Amino acid sequence: MPEVGAPGAGPKDGRAEPAEPSLSSNTWPVVFLGPALMLLRFFEGHAWAYWTAAVVGSVGMVGAAVEVVATVKALAKGRQPLVAIWVIALLAGASALLVHRLMTG
């Protein structure tokens, strides 16, 4: 059984408490949203680009919805508020821009 030292000092056996991951890792859906937006920007006249962007972008939007929910939960707990606001703004903005480009294209 590990010995316990002063309150807040952690266990004496040298093991550190696991750190919570940064909220900036919740931006992974941009990997799908970015290329979809670039396809619509540079190949907007081609049907193949429109449909490819729609498929790739829909994967990114589903991921963005999942990560925004996780980020809002972390924001409600008070974890990294500026990073959480940035993640929410980035994913919501990219998703909104993709929907706008798909509707007008």
LINZI-V686068 format. One record per residue. N is the residue number from 0. RES is the residue in one letter. D_CENTER is the distance of its C-alpha to the mean C-alpha in Angstrom with 2 decimals. Layout:
# LINZI-V686068
n-><N & N>
res-><RES & RES>
d_center-><D_CENTER & D_CENTER>
This chain:
# LINZI-V686068
n-><0 & 1 & 2 & 3 & 4 & 5 & 6 & 7 & 8 & 9 & 10 & 11 & 12 & 13 & 14 & 15 & 16 & 17 & 18 & 19 & 20 & 21 & 22 & 23 & 24 & 25 & 26 & 27 & 28 & 29 & 30 & 31 & 32 & 33 & 34 & 35 & 36 & 37 & 38 & 39 & 40 & 41 & 42 & 43 & 44 & 45 & 46 & 47 & 48 & 49 & 50 & 51 & 52 & 53 & 54 & 55 & 56 & 57 & 58 & 59 & 60 & 61 & 62 & 63 & 64 & 65 & 66 & 67 & 68 & 69 & 70 & 71 & 72 & 73 & 74 & 75 & 76 & 77 & 78 & 79 & 80 & 81 & 82 & 83 & 84 & 85 & 86 & 87 & 88 & 89 & 90 & 91 & 92 & 93 & 94 & 95 & 96 & 97 & 98 & 99 & 100 & 101 & 102 & 103 & 104>
res-><M & P & E & V & G & A & P & G & A & G & P & K & D & G & R & A & E & P & A & E & P & S & L & S & S & N & T & W & P & V & V & F & L & G & P & A & L & M & L & L & R & F & F & E & G & H & A & W & A & Y & W & T & A & A & V & V & G & S & V & G & M & V & G & A & A & V & E & V & V & A & T & V & K & A & L & A & K & G & R & Q & P & L & V & A & I & W & V & I & A & L & L & A & G & A & S & A & L & L & V & H & R & L & M & T & G>
d_center-><39.68 & 37.84 & 39.44 & 37.68 & 38.46 & 38.07 & 35.56 & 32.11 & 33.23 & 31.70 & 33.70 & 36.52 & 35.92 & 33.30 & 30.20 & 27.23 & 24.94 & 21.55 & 18.97 & 15.73 & 12.72 & 11.01 & 7.97 & 7.19 & 6.44 & 3.14 & 2.76 & 4.98 & 5.52 & 7.15 & 9.61 & 10.90 & 10.71 & 12.41 & 15.34 & 15.86 & 16.29 & 18.53 & 20.59 & 21.25 & 22.14 & 24.50 & 25.90 & 25.96 & 29.49 & 29.01 & 28.45 & 26.92 & 24.16 & 23.51 & 23.31 & 21.28 & 18.69 & 18.84 & 18.31 & 15.56 & 13.81 & 14.29 & 12.54 & 9.45 & 10.02 & 10.57 & 7.36 & 5.70 & 8.50 & 8.10 & 4.83 & 6.55 & 9.60 & 8.80 & 7.89 & 11.04 & 12.98 & 12.38 & 13.35 & 16.35 & 17.35 & 17.41 & 15.05 & 14.04 & 14.37 & 13.96 & 10.71 & 9.42 & 11.07 & 9.71 & 5.95 & 7.54 & 9.92 & 8.08 & 6.27 & 9.59 & 11.68 & 10.74 & 11.22 & 14.37 & 15.67 & 15.42 & 17.29 & 19.77 & 20.46 & 21.02 & 23.31 & 25.32 & 25.59>
